[in-house]
Amino acid sequence: MIEYENLGKVNAPFFDDYRQAFGKVLDSGWYILGNAVKQFESDFAAYNGSRHCAGVANGLDALILSLRSLGFENGDEVIVPSNTYIATILSIVHNGLKPVLAEPDIHTYNIDPARIEEKITSRTRAIMVVHLYGKVCDMASIGAIAKTHGLKIIEDCAQAHGASFKGTKAGNFGDFGAFSFYPTKNLGAIGDAGAVTTADEGLHNAITTLRNYGSRIKYQNEQVGYNSRLDELQAAFLSVKLKHLDAITKHKRRLAQLYQMGLKDDFIKPVVHQDYYDVYHIYNIRHPRRDALREYLLKHDIRTEIHYPIAPNKQTAMAGVLDNTPTPIAEEIHRTTLSLPISYFHTDAEIARVVEIMNSF
Ligand SMILES: *Cc1c(COP(=O)(O)O)cnc(C)c1O
């Protein structure tokens, strides 16, 4: 059996260090916003080349608080890709803002800059880009559009830890980079966790205030805040794992290379371009007979996943939230995409086996 993911196996190499980190937090007697959170925030900012990093409870909150801090008005519009994970869109809805879908590029699966411009109105305030599957969006074009129209940029970096475009890492192109450390992500905690990066000190202070009941000084509440603090234990575990993130990325990139070289051309493979350093949170291919292919692989004991089976505007929760503008490109991706095993614990031999079975389909 070749599993799609096994988080016990992914984390096993770090267990000893995790236990030590756990002991240290336990002994400290300080369990909320203590030294471990401060340390991780500084570690991750340094790793990412970001001026500031604020730990928050999860990736969705990282997006929600980023938008919240920008002070938009009810009904203002935020442009977001039509093929993203639902969390990106929910963060807009939870702020009383209107998500406006823009279609992705069929080759990169990332939001198409040309289609962003078509969606800009007098109510547009921001673009939420999603660096899907671990490839950074075309931030040169998107940055230029945002500048021309005076729009904010929030980057959903949940799948793009360490990914870069022309040498700059995800989370440094926009006003905010919102990260998730959900256990399956490339930098995954062993529970929920998230963070927000920014170059702006005022915006950083806004996030650290909002995450802690809108309070900077104990029992003085300046804003209608949230409880969305990064957990002290998760921060300690994340500092351990962050030291190994580049090794994790290198491993995944090598496995991706095996797929790229080995898979026959019947499968539409991810595009590779020298300006982009991709981290392959997900390695997807597309095929017109995706469901039959998935069954075939399962019969040969190979597990796969679909990211994602249903387009956001086809979700029940989005009825009456998203308008009915068709999103044929997103739907084509949702209909044909298949995610192949590419975890830190997978061996070259396992990937060779997946390639062999795939090619016999
Ligand atoms: C995982 C993910 C999120 C949400 O992160 P959580 O930590 O689960 O809240 C948001 N956006 C994208 C693209 C994701 O993949």
The ligand as an ORCA input file, in Angstrom:
! r2SCAN-3c Opt
* xyz 0 1
  C      -5.147     24.866      4.492
  C      -5.579     26.063      3.779
  C      -6.213     27.135      4.444
  C      -6.730     27.064      5.846
  O      -5.842     26.766      6.844
  P      -6.371     26.248      8.268
  O      -5.132     26.291      9.102
  O      -6.925     24.882      8.080
  O      -7.404     27.202      8.752
  C      -6.471     28.289      3.722
  N      -6.170     28.381      2.422
  C      -5.592     27.378      1.742
  C      -5.274     27.551      0.291
  C      -5.286     26.177      2.388
  O      -4.733     25.170      1.699
*
